[in-house]
């Protein structure tokens, strides 16, 4: 399961304005890479949320954390990966792109497939996920540790990302039972 990892506490107080300056630099670079960047500076940890305009439900949140070297800060992803030092926002933007591309590509491919199969464009997803899917998602993630599952609001299918070393596999299905079979088959092949 992908979850937020709290940033390391700073050994000394640093004004939020100096952190947001570096996050703004990253926001400029991810925009050059073709992403949308939404600053979220009102919480306890200033961050920017990076996403694709056509797939707004999938994104990455990046914050700035104190490094081990005095005066050096790191851009950190929501999964805890240190992306690049604060002096290299271009490198951090490239790493954010590497993280998001597989997910966004999978959603776009599924939409394209659905459009070709039905001849109709997908309707926009609801603003909030359907709460009736939550128990199924929780059960799938409990049964398959490390597998991330969700209901595709655009594709109207079940999805899972199956970890496997350095190569992860994305599978989808029309119903949870078929998704379970596809996850099991993917794990057998690894």
Secondary structure in CASP SS format (residue, H / E / C, confidence):
PFRMAT SS
TARGET T0000
AUTHOR 0000-0000-0000
METHOD secondary structure of the structure
MODEL  1
X C 1.00
X C 1.00
X C 1.00
X C 1.00
X C 1.00
X C 1.00
X C 1.00
X C 1.00
X C 1.00
X C 1.00
X C 1.00
X C 1.00
X C 1.00
X C 1.00
X C 1.00
X H 1.00
X H 1.00
X H 1.00
X H 1.00
X H 1.00
X H 1.00
X H 1.00
X H 1.00
X H 1.00
X H 1.00
X H 1.00
X H 1.00
X H 1.00
X H 1.00
X H 1.00
X H 1.00
X H 1.00
X C 1.00
X C 1.00
X C 1.00
X E 1.00
X E 1.00
X E 1.00
X E 1.00
X E 1.00
X C 1.00
X C 1.00
X C 1.00
X C 1.00
X C 1.00
X C 1.00
X E 1.00
X E 1.00
X E 1.00
X E 1.00
X E 1.00
X E 1.00
X C 1.00
X C 1.00
X E 1.00
X E 1.00
X E 1.00
X E 1.00
X E 1.00
X E 1.00
X E 1.00
X E 1.00
X E 1.00
X E 1.00
X E 1.00
X E 1.00
X C 1.00
X C 1.00
X C 1.00
X C 1.00
X C 1.00
X C 1.00
X E 1.00
X E 1.00
X E 1.00
X E 1.00
X E 1.00
X C 1.00
X C 1.00
X C 1.00
X C 1.00
X E 1.00
X E 1.00
X E 1.00
X E 1.00
X C 1.00
X C 1.00
X C 1.00
X H 1.00
X H 1.00
X H 1.00
X H 1.00
X H 1.00
X H 1.00
X H 1.00
X H 1.00
X H 1.00
X H 1.00
X H 1.00
X H 1.00
X H 1.00
X H 1.00
X H 1.00
X H 1.00
X H 1.00
X H 1.00
X H 1.00
X H 1.00
X H 1.00
X H 1.00
X H 1.00
X H 1.00
X H 1.00
X H 1.00
X H 1.00
X H 1.00
X H 1.00
X H 1.00
X C 1.00
X C 1.00
X C 1.00
X C 1.00
X C 1.00
X C 1.00
X C 1.00
X C 1.00
X C 1.00
X C 1.00
X C 1.00
X C 1.00
X H 1.00
X H 1.00
X H 1.00
X H 1.00
X H 1.00
X H 1.00
X H 1.00
X H 1.00
X H 1.00
X H 1.00
X H 1.00
X H 1.00
X H 1.00
X C 1.00
X C 1.00
X C 1.00
X C 1.00
X E 1.00
X E 1.00
X E 1.00
X E 1.00
X C 1.00
X C 1.00
X C 1.00
X C 1.00
X C 1.00
X C 1.00
X E 1.00
X E 1.00
X E 1.00
X E 1.00
X E 1.00
X C 1.00
X C 1.00
X C 1.00
X C 1.00
X C 1.00
X C 1.00
X E 1.00
X E 1.00
X E 1.00
X E 1.00
X E 1.00
X C 1.00
X C 1.00
X H 1.00
X H 1.00
X H 1.00
X H 1.00
X H 1.00
X H 1.00
X H 1.00
X H 1.00
X H 1.00
X H 1.00
X H 1.00
X H 1.00
X H 1.00
X H 1.00
X C 1.00
END
